[in-house]
Amino acid sequence: MKIPTIRKRAPLAAQAGVSKLARIEFERSPYAGLLKEPGEYWDEIFIANEADMLDRITHPRIRRKLAYDSVTHQLFLEYVEGMTLDELVRSGVAGKNPKRTHRLLQAVAETIADLHAGLFCQRSIVHNDLKSMNILVPAAEPDEIRLIDFSHSYFDGNLPAFLTDKKQNPSGTARYSAPEKWNGEFTRGGDIFAFGVLAYYVSTGKFPFDGTPAQIEQAIREITPPSPLKSQHRVLRNTAAVIMACLEKDPKRRPSMEQVAKVYDDSAPLLD
């Protein structure tokens, strides 16, 4: 694919791992794009992995790939104007509107359930880096989400060796890492645990596990956080229960993402 000339480039403050991000405009195109470039050699592998995964995934709640240059390792993506779920929580917006918060978490649960089921691509996909920073909320669709950053994703049962080294992962990702991932075991159960952390954080404004990476690891392995019902935010009992179920230490005791999505769907009318 011949990539059109970039007419304008505006670096973004947001970072994706060690990648550099920029909002760009192409010649002869009225639409903005997002350019993702490696900040160091190792990141080239992750960007190449994301480009390959996005070639095989079609989903309305996933940011689309526009093009990829395998020589420069530049990945061109759909530009989505909006805020991340993390920014919404930090700004206090999520806590002020329980109904909207519920809808956003339901959309995330449904999207991960679709990936695990292989919907639209015929193969089960593990996102493997689900967190509030990787969920975009479009300004034009404030009750919808776009799942981003597939650099660590893989097809279930086909885990590339380079994905198992998490020594360089920041604490932001460590907070979402299931107990088994600290032991080098990567499965779709890691996505379920990460959803539990995400939903807990979005619903209460606080992480269930926090501190230094070492403190986070110990807490994830040994500590059961207090129920979201004990927070100052409005949280439904059934969604609080499913969040805590997602945070089970034993992956076999966690619900499937299809079951999680159903709980959010069934309980949505309770917020009307």
HUJO-V574696 format. One line per field, one symbol per residue. ss: DSSP state (2 for helix, 1 for strand, 0 for the rest). burial: + if it has 9 or more other ideal C-beta (glycine too) atoms within 8 Angstrom, else -. Layout:
BEGIN
ss: ???
burial: ???
END
This chain:
BEGIN
ss: 00000111111000010011111111000001111110002222222222222222000001001111100001111100011122222200222202222222222222222222200000001100000222111100000001100000011001002222000000222200002222000000222222222222222200000000222222222200000222000000222222222200002220002222222222222220
burial: -----+------------++++++++------++++++---+++-++++++-++--+-+-+++-+--++---++++++++-+++++-++----++--+-+++++++++++++++++-+--+--+++++++++-+++++-----+++++-+++++-+------+--+------++++++++++---++++++++++++++++++++--+++----+++++++---+--+--+-+-++-+++-+++++++--+--++++++++-+++-++--+-
END
